[in-house]
Amino acid sequence: MQAHIPGSPDMVESVLQKIERTRQARKHKFYLRDERITLSHGSGGKATHNLIEGVFAPAFSNPMLDIMDDSAIFTVTGEQPRLAFTTDTYVVSPLFFPGGDIGKLAVHGTVNDLAMAGARPLYLSAGFILEEGFPISELRRIVDSMANAAREAGIAIVTGDTKVVQRGKADGLFINTAGVGHIQAAWNMGQNFLRAGDKILLNGPVGDHGIAIMMAREALDIETDVESDTAPLHSLTEALLSAVGEGVHCLKDPTRGGVATSLNEMAMSSEVSIGLEEHAIPVHAGVRGACEILGLDPLTIANEGKLLAVIAPEQAEHALDVLHAHPLGREAALIGTVQAEPPGMVFLHTDIGGLRVLDMLVGDPLPRIC
């Protein structure tokens, strides 16, 4: 797939100049210019990256962290087995939403971060920040849901912590989880291992989680039956790794910031370009309709049960068959190709025959979605 730019020679030249300016700007990555935290810093998009690069990354820099994947990969003795370690905090609002709740989300999100590292999840921790006055009945419901999600995923919650803050200081309940898993892949993979020619696979329709949260939170008068897609993906990744082996170059779950942000992270980390075909990207009708009404792009909306798989071209069709054979991959699609130039850019070939730069999420259209 090559980036064909339609239009007159002058128009093409103008587009190319804009692309080059954007590419040069991205070479310098992210800068934190804000003086105070805003909701945009929690969106998973550019503001989040600015915050990470401007505050956390330089302070905590080390070889494992600097890779900037969702899990750290390490060994205890310097030999096999390799382990993956990850952590996440959940502040979703509302706590209960169509298709799930904060407890189920906390388990699935951490399981999936481990799975994207090629790991089999083993153990989780759970930390609870409770607001004074929070109903015990709701806490019990959330904890039961969390326990059920862990059992269904075949993992154990083995340690935890509880804190209570004054009324009005925590919006009900926040949950922090951390997880450790055993790496199944014997080869290196991640967002800095993309190669020109690789194919981009997606295991199903995008945007369900973010739109379900927004509908529940804002009580918008839009008829839709969209539910969160929250699901544990480790059985799907294990099947893919077992069948395709070293042909799997990267796995990533497009959560905050959606598919657009995740692909931009990959393109910048590997210094490659990615071309997508809009018509190939599955989107449920309810999500597409809600996005059209609200002026949102489904490709920047959060998901909690989706993965992007970057596969060697000769293995792509086999990998797609493996995804289709799994309950969580029945609607999987091949959506794009990795290209060598221009590095650090993602392009979308639109349904109307045009080409546009697909940037990572800017702003905070859907804060507090995980």
N, C-alpha and C positions, 0 to 999 in steps of 0.2 A: 504494500500500500504506500503510495507516494502522495505527498501533499500537493495535489493539483489545485491551483488558484484560478478560478474563472474570472473573466473580465478583460478589458482592454489592456494593452501593454503598460500604459500609465497607471491604471488602477492596480495592476499586479505589482508594479514597482513600488507604489505607495504602501501596499500591504506588506511587501517584503521589508521595506524600511521600518515599518512599525514592529514587525516581528523581530528584527535585529536589535532595535532599541530595547524591546522587552527582554530579549535574551541577554543583552549586556547588563541590564539592570539586575537580572536574576543571578548573574555571576557574583554579585555582591551580597546575595541572599537577603537577609532580613535585618531591619533596624528598628529599635524600640524608641519611638519619639514621644510616646504618651507619658504624662506625668502621674496619672491615676489609672487604676484598673477599671475597665468597662466590661459590660457583658460580652462584647466582641472578643475579649481575650479568652473566653471560654467556648468559642464557637468551633474550634478546631481548624479554622482557616488562617488567613494571613496574620491577623492580630495575635492568634495563639502562637504562631511561629515566631513572630516578633518578640513576644514575651519570653519564649523559651531561649531564643538565640541571644536576647539582650540581657537576661537575668540568670537563668538557671544553667544553661550550657557552659558559659565561661567559668562559673563558680564551681561546678561539679565535674568539670571535664576529666575524663579518663577513657582508655581505649574501648571499654564496653559501652559506655554511655554515648560516646561520640558517633557510633554507628547510627543512632537515632531510630532503630527499629522499636517495635512495641514491647519486645522482651529482651532482656539481657541474656546472652549465652555464655556459659562458663563451665568449668570443671572444678571439682573440689581438690583433686590430687594432681591435676595436670594431665590426666589420662581419661579414657572413656569410663563411665558414660558421661556425655555432655548433658547439662541441665539448662532449662530456661526458667527465668524468673521475671514476673511482671506484677504491676500494681495498678489499681484504678480506683477512682472515687465516684460515687453515684449521687447526683443531686436532682434527679429528674422531677419535674412538676407537670402533672399531678403524680402522686405516688402509685395510683392505680389507673390503668389506661387499657383500651381495647387490645387484647392479646397478651397482657402481662402486667407486671408491677415492678417496683424498685428491687425487690428481693430476687425475683427470677432474673431480672436484667443484670444484677450484680454478679450472679454466678455465670451466666452465659457470656457476659462481656470479658470476664477474666479467663474463662475456659478458651474463648476464641482468640484472645491475644497469645496464649500459649500455643494453640493449634497453628496459628499463622507462622510461628517459629519452627514448625515441624515437630512439635512436642506432643507427647501424650500427657494430658493433665493428670496430676497425682493428688495434690493437696492445696486447699485454700485456707486463708485466714479471713476473718470478718470483723471489722470494727464499726461500731454503731455510735453516732452522735445524735442523741435524743434531745428534743426540746421539752422543757417543763410543760406538763399538761397534755402531752401526746397520749391518745387513748391506748390503753394496754390491749384492747381487742384488735385494733389495727396493727399494732406491733406483732401480736401473736399471728395474725393472718399473713403478714409479710415474712416473718421468720419461718412459718410452715411452708410458704411458697418457695423460699430460699432452700429449705431442706429438701423439698421434693425435687427441685431443679438439680441439686447436687447429686441426689440418689439416681435420678434419671441419666445424669452424665457420668455416673460411675466414679465419683470422686468424693472425698471427705473434707469437711470443714473442721480443721484440727486445732485451731487456736483463734483467739479473738479478744476484743476489748469493748468496753462500754463507757461512754461519757454522757453526762447530762448537762445542758446549758440552760440559762434562764429563758423564760417565756419570751418569744419574739426574736431569739438569737440564732435559730437553726431551721426555720421553716418546716418544722415537724420532725424530719428524719433525714440524715445523710448516712450513707454506708461506704466504707472503704474496704476493698478486698485486695489481697495479694495471692499469687499462685505460683507454684513450682511444678515443672513437668520434665519428663525424660525425653530428650531429643531422639526422634526415630530416624531422621535423615542422617546418613553418614557423610553427606557432602554439604558444602556451604551454600546457603541461599539467603536471599533477602533483597531489600529494595536497591542495593548497589550492585546487583548481579544481572541486571537486564542486558540483553544483547540485541543488536540490530537483527531483525527477522523474527524475533520471538512473537508469539501470539498472545493476546490478552483475552482471557476467558472470565465470564461472570456467571455465578451459579443461579441467578434468578432476578426477578424484577426489583427495581430500586425505588427508594423513597418511602416505603410503607411505614417504617417506624416513625420517622420525623413527622409525617402527615398525621398519623394516628395520634401522636402526642399533641400536636397543634389543635386538632379537632376536639380532643378531650379537654384541653386547657382553656381554650378560648371560647368554647361552646358556640362555634360559628354555625350559622344556619346554612350549611352545605350538606346535601344528602350524599353520604358515602358510607360504605361498609368496610373501609380500610382498617386493618388491624396491624399492630406491630409484628414485625417478622422475627422477633427475638427467638434465637434458637442456638443450641450448642453445635459447633461445626467440626469438632474434633474427629468424629467418625467419618465425615466427608473428606477431611484432609488426609486422614490415615489411608483411606481407600485410594485417593489420588496419588499419594507418595508411594504406596505399595505397587500400584500399577504402572506409574510413569517414571518413577525413580529420579535419576539426575536430570531428566527432562523438565522437572519443576525448578524454575529459577527463582521464583518469588511468590509468596502468598501474603495477602494483605486484606484485612476486613475494613471496608469503607464506612466507618462509623461517623463521628463528627466531621463535617465538611464534605461528606459524601464521596462518590466516585471521582469527581473532578479533583478534589483536594488530594486524595490518595494517589491518583495517577501523576499529579504534579510532583508529589514527594518522590515517587519512583523515578520520574524523568530527571529531576535535579540530582538525585543521589547517584544515578548511573550515568549522568551526562549523555542522555539519549533523547530522542523525540518519540512521541507516541501519537499515532493517528487512529481516531475512532470513527466508526460508521454509526450515525445517529439511528438509522432504521434498524440496526441490529441490537440496540440496547433495549431490553424488555422493561416496560413500565406498565403497571396495572392502570386500567381506565380510570378508576377512582382517584388515584394519585395524580395522573395526568390532568384530570379535570380540576382538581383542587389547586394544583400548581398554576394552571392557566388563570383561574379566578383570582388567585392571590399574588400573581406575578412572580412566582418562584421557579427555579430550575430544578427538575428532579435529580439532576446529576450533582447538585450540591446539598441534597437532603440526606440526613443521617439514616443509616441502616444498622440493624443489629443481628441479622442472620444471613448476611451476604459476604462473599469473598471474591477477590480478584486473584486470578492465578495467571502467572506469566510462564508460558510453556515454550520449550524449544519447538520450532516450526514443524519438524518431522514427527513430533509426538502430539500435536495439537488436536487432531481428530480423535485419536485414541483417548486423550484426556477428556474431551467433550463427551465421548461415550461413557466414560467412567462417571462423570458428573450426572449424566442423564439417568444412570442406573440407580442413583441414590435418591431417597425421598426429598432431600434438601437441594437437589440439583436437577430436578425434572424439567425446569424451564431455563436451564443453562444455555448460554450463547457465546459464540466467538464474536467479540465486539471491536477488535482492533489489532494493530500491529506496531511493534517497536521499530523505529527507524534511527539511523545514525545522526541525521541532521534535521533541523537545528537543535543542538543539545539543550535540554532543560525545558522543552516546550511540549504542550499537549494540544492537538488540533482535533476539531470535530467536523467531519464531512456531513453537512446537514441534509435533511430530507428534501430540501428544495434545490439542492445542487451547489450550495455555497460551501465556504470553508471559514471557520472562525477559531480563534484562539480560545481554548477552554482553560480558564484560569482557576486557581483554587478559590474557595469561598472568601468573599470580602464582606465584612460586617457581621451582623448577628440576627439573621432572619428567624432562626429557631433556637433561642437560648434554652438551657436547662432541659435537654432532650435525653441525657444519659447521666 
